[in-house]
Amino acid sequence: MRLASESVVLGIVDGLHDAGAALVRGGRILAAANEERFTRVKLQGGWPKRSIAAVLATAGLEVGAVDAVAVGGKATPTLATRVFRPLQRMYGPSLGICFDRPWHPVDRIGDLVRYRLSLTRARSDQGLGKAEGRMAASWLRRALPRGLKERELTFVDHHVAHAESAWRTSGDGSWLVVTADAHGDGRSLTVHRAVPGRPLELLHEIGVKQSVGAFYSYVTKRLGFRPGRHEGKVLGLAARGDRTAVAMRYPFRWEGGTLRYDGSWGLVAMKRLRVLEDLRREDVAAWLQHGTESVLVPAIEGWLRETGLRQLALAGGVFANVTVNGLLAGLPEVERLHVFPHMGDGGLAAGAALHVSDQPPVALPTALLGPTPSDAEIAQAAERAGGSRDASGNPDATLARALAQGQPCVRYVGAMEFGPRALGHRSVLAPVDDPAITDTLNAALRREEFMPFAPLLRHEDGARAFATFDVAEAATRFMTVALPATPWFRERCPAAVHLDGTARPQTVRAEEDPELHALLAQVAEATGRPAIINTSFNLHEEPIAHSPADAVRAFRQSGLPLMRLGSYLLRNPDSVWKPRDG
């Protein structure tokens, strides 16, 4: 069905993790959100009931305004987990792939179904996958809100939805679009050529038996972390390790244009990987990260040369790896880099809706696509917590003064960000001059001490602060790429630079977020430093704060000294942070 250009499409993703919804009209994302923010369960899977309601409310639309429904994923998740949702909760902790308990029935059955019988590795365009997609349609219709059950319902292949999310939000020109993740609808990586006025053209694909993303998750679990959630922790450790201390050969290699995997999967693989448990986590992380880079970066460089394309768009969970993204930005073949802000499976709803909308690509103007709390909600939460309305009408000025005096603070304003990054609206902000603040801030937020923090700075300072900024400028707006910091930036902002000399910046334009830009300008004027630290406002293992009540609770528990909650300022009586003298 060909939709009119201004038709409204509701996108849905209902997988094992990070369920969500998005609304698209005329090829532009109106609203997008994920279920975890509302249930307060990290990476909540299943049916996105709350997300659907939230995006409709955010866009100010009734159910009757929706013209079509798009679902991200045909055979992933499987029909069984769509029909019997408790299965998603059972398999979610292992990402549905990392089975390592031979004595446990869930892992034994998962290993049998996925790896021995290959029933959950089906391609969406073949046999079992096609049949599952057809049967899933009638089941999902039952869960749709009244008024949507009779709408046109389209299932979009997992990797097509990823590719569309990257391409349709990239902007002008022709692009090489690469997607990579653990698995989805029988594939783990795809390469498309995207040319204006034409559908995506598939150039290369890699199946799930050669999944670099799945292997990264396997090692993540073997190191004691949770797969599908803590790969970023492994990346954070990698800069602290020595990859040569791991004798095991990285099991992926290219033979011509074919990727070979010399390892195994399932229970057998997890057993063999136990040898890694006897090594330093930092060394294993460095080995894994280097191996991932050695497979992906040269391959993408080759595909760029093969096609002659100079613009690169990325999506899929593997490209949450900001170090890989930074290396790609540094390739001489790349003139522009775009990474979809919600690169993981939570972004499939937007990609599926963009695919069905089928409108020309436009650069994504913002990731502030979630709900905005009402003034009444904010006032009620603030007043219950003893907060007071800022009399000056400029509460950010108070935050800026606190930051200049060496104190961290919380900024909760306006619309919620879409995706895994806080972009100044649900953020903890902190000074960048003292590297020791990373330890104290991680302790306050109950996070591992090795996790680095990202800098937030004005767009006009980006080129002076980071190499290859001109290539990755769009990606820096959404904090999706790590770039080499210049000596000028490293000297002035040491707390925001990782051990490897890179940082994951967020840059802000005055015309896009004037209040946040003004805050940065005030801090820079007072301190002479071009950036502040920005990290997501959540305690360890919690989703980013959603409601004002969530925000107040997390603020109290963190012990941080100051929070802006809308137009209110709250001070924490239990805080031990003190302003610096002078």
Residue pairs with C-beta under 8 A, 6 or more apart in sequence:
1 68
1 152
1 154
2 358
3 9
3 67
3 68
3 356
3 357
3 358
4 67
5 26
5 27
5 359
6 25
6 26
7 25
7 26
7 67
7 68
7 357
8 23
8 24
8 25
8 30
8 61
8 65
8 66
8 67
8 68
9 23
9 24
9 25
9 66
9 67
9 68
9 69
9 70
9 353
9 354
9 356
9 357
10 21
10 22
10 23
10 52
10 55
10 56
10 66
10 68
10 69
10 70
10 148
10 353
11 21
11 22
11 23
11 24
11 32
11 69
11 70
11 71
11 72
11 348
11 349
11 350
11 351
11 352
11 353
11 354
11 356
12 20
12 21
12 48
12 52
12 69
12 70
12 71
12 72
12 140
12 349
12 352
13 19
13 20
13 21
13 48
13 71
13 72
13 73
13 161
13 345
13 346
13 347
13 348
13 349
13 352
14 45
14 46
14 47
14 48
14 71
14 73
14 77
14 82
14 140
15 45
15 72
15 73
15 76
15 77
15 88
15 345
15 348
16 45
16 77
16 81
16 88
16 91
16 92
16 95
16 96
17 43
17 44
17 45
17 92
17 95
17 228
17 229
17 345
18 34
18 35
18 36
18 43
18 44
18 45
18 344
18 345
18 346
19 34
19 35
19 44
19 45
19 46
19 47
19 48
19 51
19 346
20 32
20 33
20 34
20 35
20 48
20 51
20 346
20 349
21 32
21 33
21 48
21 51
21 52
21 54
21 55
21 349
22 29
22 31
22 32
22 33
22 55
22 349
22 350
22 353
22 369
22 418
23 29
23 30
23 31
23 32
23 55
23 56
23 58
23 59
23 61
23 66
23 353
24 30
24 350
24 353
24 354
24 356
24 357
25 59
25 357
26 357
26 359
27 168
27 354
27 357
27 358
27 359
27 360
27 361
27 362
28 359
28 362
29 169
29 350
29 353
29 354
29 364
29 369
29 418
30 55
30 58
30 59
30 61
30 369
31 54
31 55
31 56
31 58
31 59
31 369
31 370
32 55
32 342
32 349
32 350
32 369
32 370
32 418
33 51
33 54
33 55
33 58
33 369
33 370
33 371
33 416
33 418
34 44
34 48
34 51
34 342
34 346
34 418
35 41
35 44
35 45
35 46
35 48
35 49
35 50
35 51
36 42
36 43
36 44
36 543
37 370
37 416
37 543
37 544
37 546
38 50
38 51
38 54
38 546
39 50
40 542
40 543
40 546
40 550
41 543
42 229
42 541
42 542
42 543
43 92
43 228
43 229
43 346
45 88
45 89
45 92
46 85
46 88
46 89
47 85
47 143
48 349
49 143
51 349
52 145
53 145
54 370
54 371
56 62
56 63
56 66
57 371
58 369
58 370
58 371
58 372
58 415
62 147
63 145
63 146
63 147
63 148
64 147
66 147
66 148
66 151
67 151
67 152
68 151
68 152
68 153
68 154
68 356
69 144
69 148
69 151
69 152
69 153
69 154
70 154
70 155
70 156
70 349
70 352
70 353
70 355
70 356
71 136
71 140
71 153
71 154
71 155
71 156
71 352
72 156
72 158
72 161
72 345
72 348
72 349
72 351
72 352
73 124
73 155
73 156
73 157
73 158
73 161
73 184
73 185
73 348
74 124
74 129
74 130
74 132
74 133
74 136
74 155
74 156
74 157
74 158
74 185
75 122
75 123
75 124
75 128
75 129
75 130
75 132
75 133
75 185
75 186
76 120
76 124
76 158
76 183
76 184
76 185
76 186
77 88
78 119
78 120
78 122
78 132
79 132
79 135
79 136
79 139
80 87
81 87
81 88
81 91
82 136
82 139
82 140
83 139
90 106
91 106
91 110
92 228
93 226
94 100
94 107
94 110
94 221
94 227
95 182
95 217
95 227
95 228
96 110
96 114
96 120
97 114
97 182
97 183
97 214
97 217
97 218
97 227
97 265
98 217
98 218
98 221
98 227
98 270
99 107
99 108
99 110
99 111
99 114
99 266
99 267
99 270
100 107
100 221
100 222
100 267
100 270
100 271
101 107
102 108
102 267
102 271
107 267
108 267
111 266
111 267
113 119
113 120
114 120
114 121
114 266
115 265
115 266
115 267
116 266
119 128
121 183
121 186
121 207
121 208
121 209
122 128
122 129
122 132
122 185
122 186
123 129
123 185
123 186
123 187
124 130
124 133
124 155
124 157
124 158
124 185
124 186
125 157
126 186
129 185
129 186
133 155
136 155
137 153
137 155
140 153
141 149
141 153
142 149
144 151
154 352
154 356
156 164
156 348
156 351
156 352
156 355
156 356
157 185
158 184
158 185
158 187
158 348
159 179
159 181
159 184
159 185
159 187
159 189
159 190
159 205
159 316
160 190
160 200
160 351
160 355
161 348
161 351
161 352
161 355
162 179
162 181
162 184
162 190
162 315
162 316
162 340
162 343
162 347
162 348
162 351
163 177
163 179
163 190
163 192
163 194
163 200
163 315
163 351
164 200
164 351
164 352
164 354
164 355
165 315
165 340
165 342
165 343
165 347
165 348
165 350
165 351
165 354
166 175
166 177
166 179
166 313
166 314
166 315
166 338
166 339
166 340
166 343
166 351
167 175
167 177
167 192
167 194
167 200
167 313
167 361
168 351
168 354
168 355
168 357
168 359
168 361
168 362
169 338
169 340
169 354
169 361
169 362
169 363
169 364
170 194
170 311
170 313
170 338
170 361
170 363
170 474
171 336
171 338
171 361
171 362
171 363
171 474
172 196
172 361
172 363
173 196
173 311
173 336
174 193
174 194
174 195
174 196
174 309
174 311
175 193
175 194
175 309
175 311
175 312
175 313
175 338
176 191
176 192
176 193
176 194
176 300
176 303
176 304
176 307
176 309
176 311
176 312
176 313
177 191
177 192
177 193
177 194
177 200
177 313
177 314
177 315
178 189
178 190
178 191
178 192
178 300
178 303
178 312
178 313
178 314
178 316
178 319
179 189
179 190
179 192
179 314
179 315
179 316
180 188
180 189
180 212
180 213
180 296
180 314
180 316
180 317
180 318
180 319
181 188
181 211
181 213
181 316
181 317
181 318
181 344
181 345
182 188
182 211
182 213
182 214
182 216
182 217
182 228
182 317
183 208
183 211
183 213
183 214
184 345
186 207
186 208
187 205
187 206
187 207
187 208
188 206
188 207
188 208
188 210
188 211
188 212
188 213
188 214
189 204
189 205
189 206
189 211
189 212
189 213
189 316
189 318
190 202
190 204
190 205
190 206
191 202
191 203
191 204
191 205
191 303
192 200
192 201
192 202
192 203
193 200
193 201
193 203
193 307
193 309
194 200
194 201
194 313
194 361
195 201
196 360
196 361
197 360
203 303
203 306
203 307
204 257
204 303
206 259
208 214
209 261
209 265
210 252
210 259
210 260
210 261
211 261
212 252
212 259
212 292
212 295
212 296
212 318
213 316
213 317
213 318
214 265
215 251
215 252
215 261
215 263
216 231
216 234
216 288
216 292
216 318
217 227
217 228
217 231
218 227
218 269
218 270
218 273
219 234
219 273
219 276
219 284
219 288
220 226
220 227
220 230
220 231
220 233
220 234
221 227
221 270
222 270
222 273
222 274
222 276
222 277
223 234
223 276
223 277
223 281
223 284
223 285
224 281
225 231
225 233
225 234
228 317
231 317
231 320
231 321
232 320
232 451
233 448
233 450
233 451
234 285
234 288
234 289
235 285
235 289
235 321
235 322
235 323
236 448
236 450
236 451
236 452
237 281
237 282
237 285
237 286
237 450
238 282
238 285
238 286
238 288
238 289
238 290
238 323
239 286
239 498
239 499
239 500
240 282
240 285
240 286
240 450
240 499
241 280
241 281
241 282
241 283
241 284
241 285
241 286
241 287
242 282
242 283
242 286
243 283
243 286
243 287
243 289
243 290
245 279
245 280
245 283
245 287
246 276
246 279
246 283
246 284
246 286
246 287
248 275
248 276
248 287
249 262
250 287
250 288
250 290
250 291
250 294
250 295
251 261
251 262
251 263
252 259
252 260
252 261
252 262
252 291
252 295
253 259
253 260
253 262
253 295
254 260
254 295
254 298
254 299
259 295
259 299
263 269
263 272
264 272
276 284
289 321
289 323
292 318
292 321
292 324
293 323
293 324
293 327
296 318
296 324
297 324
297 327
297 328
297 331
300 312
300 328
300 331
301 331
301 333
304 310
304 312
304 331
304 333
304 334
305 333
310 333
310 334
310 335
310 336
311 334
311 335
311 336
311 337
311 338
312 328
312 334
312 336
312 337
312 338
313 337
313 338
313 339
313 340
314 325
314 328
314 337
314 338
314 339
314 340
314 343
315 339
315 340
315 343
315 347
315 351
316 343
316 344
317 343
317 344
317 345
318 324
319 325
319 339
319 343
319 480
320 343
320 344
320 420
320 480
322 480
322 481
322 482
322 504
323 482
323 500
323 502
325 337
325 339
325 472
325 475
325 480
325 481
325 482
326 468
326 472
326 481
326 482
326 483
326 484
326 502
328 334
328 337
329 337
329 468
329 471
329 472
329 475
329 481
329 483
330 467
330 468
330 471
330 484
334 471
335 471
336 471
336 474
337 471
337 472
337 474
337 475
337 481
338 474
338 475
339 475
339 478
339 480
339 481
340 347
340 350
340 351
340 364
341 347
341 364
341 367
341 418
341 419
341 421
341 478
341 480
342 350
342 367
342 418
342 419
342 420
343 419
343 480
344 420
346 419
346 420
347 419
350 418
363 474
364 478
365 512
366 512
367 417
367 418
367 419
367 421
367 423
367 478
368 414
368 415
368 416
368 417
368 418
368 423
368 425
369 415
369 416
369 417
369 418
370 415
370 416
370 417
370 418
371 415
371 416
371 546
372 414
372 415
372 416
373 547
373 548
373 566
375 566
377 547
377 548
377 549
378 548
378 565
378 566
378 567
378 568
379 566
379 568
380 548
381 547
381 548
381 549
381 551
381 552
381 565
382 388
382 389
382 548
382 552
382 565
382 566
382 568
382 570
383 568
384 552
385 552
385 555
385 556
385 570
386 570
387 563
387 565
387 568
387 569
387 570
387 571
388 568
388 569
389 567
389 568
389 569
390 398
390 564
390 567
390 568
390 569
392 398
393 567
395 564
395 567
395 568
395 569
396 411
396 515
396 516
396 518
396 519
396 522
396 564
397 519
397 522
398 562
398 564
398 569
399 409
399 411
399 429
399 519
399 562
399 564
400 519
400 522
400 523
400 526
401 522
401 526
402 408
402 409
402 561
402 562
402 579
403 409
403 429
403 430
403 431
403 523
403 527
403 532
404 431
404 522
404 523
404 526
404 527
405 579
405 580
406 431
406 433
406 434
406 579
406 580
407 431
407 561
407 562
407 577
407 578
407 579
408 428
408 429
408 430
408 431
408 437
408 441
408 444
408 533
408 560
408 561
408 562
408 577
409 428
409 429
409 430
409 560
409 561
409 562
409 563
409 564
410 427
410 428
410 429
410 537
410 551
410 555
410 558
410 560
410 562
410 563
410 564
411 424
411 425
411 426
411 427
411 428
411 429
411 537
411 563
411 564
412 425
412 426
412 537
412 545
412 548
412 551
412 563
412 564
412 565
412 566
413 425
413 515
413 564
413 566
414 425
415 425
416 425
416 426
416 544
416 546
417 423
417 425
417 426
417 544
419 478
420 536
421 478
421 479
421 480
421 506
421 536
422 428
422 534
422 535
422 536
422 537
422 544
423 478
423 479
423 506
423 534
424 456
424 506
424 508
424 513
424 516
424 534
426 536
426 537
426 544
426 545
426 551
427 456
427 534
427 535
427 536
427 537
428 441
428 445
428 533
428 534
428 535
428 536
428 537
428 558
428 560
429 456
429 532
429 533
429 534
430 437
430 441
430 453
430 495
430 532
430 533
430 535
431 437
431 495
431 527
431 529
431 532
431 533
432 455
432 492
432 493
432 494
432 495
432 496
432 529
432 531
432 532
432 533
433 492
433 493
433 494
433 495
433 527
433 529
434 494
434 495
435 494
435 495
436 495
437 495
437 533
438 449
438 451
438 452
438 453
438 495
439 449
441 453
441 533
441 535
442 448
442 449
442 451
443 449
444 558
444 559
444 560
445 535
445 538
445 539
445 540
445 558
446 539
446 540
447 540
452 498
452 499
452 503
452 504
453 495
453 496
453 533
453 534
453 535
454 479
454 496
454 503
454 504
454 505
454 506
454 533
454 534
454 535
455 465
455 489
455 493
455 496
455 497
455 503
455 504
455 505
455 506
455 531
455 532
455 533
455 534
456 505
456 506
456 508
456 516
456 520
456 531
456 532
456 533
456 534
457 465
457 505
457 506
457 507
457 508
457 520
457 530
457 531
457 532
458 507
458 508
458 509
458 510
458 517
458 520
458 521
458 524
458 530
459 473
459 477
459 507
459 508
459 509
459 510
461 507
461 524
461 530
461 531
462 469
462 473
462 476
462 505
462 507
463 469
463 470
464 486
464 488
464 489
464 530
465 485
465 486
465 488
465 489
465 493
465 505
465 530
465 531
466 472
466 476
466 483
466 484
466 485
466 486
466 489
466 503
466 505
467 483
467 484
467 485
467 486
468 483
468 484
469 476
469 483
472 481
472 483
473 507
475 481
476 483
476 505
476 506
476 507
477 506
477 507
477 508
477 509
477 512
478 506
479 504
479 505
479 506
479 534
480 504
481 504
482 498
482 502
482 503
482 504
483 502
483 503
483 504
483 505
484 501
484 502
485 493
485 497
485 501
485 502
485 503
489 497
489 503
489 530
489 531
490 497
490 501
492 528
492 529
492 530
492 531
493 503
493 529
493 530
493 531
495 533
496 503
496 531
496 533
497 503
498 504
505 531
506 534
508 516
508 517
508 520
509 517
510 517
510 518
520 531
520 532
523 529
523 532
524 530
536 544
537 544
537 545
537 551
537 554
538 544
538 545
538 554
539 554
539 557
539 558
542 554
545 551
545 554
548 565
548 566
551 563
551 565
552 563
552 565
552 570
555 563
555 570
555 572
556 572
556 574
558 572
559 572
559 574
559 575
559 576
559 577
560 572
560 575
560 577
561 571
561 572
561 575
561 577
562 569
562 570
562 571
562 572
563 569
563 570
563 572
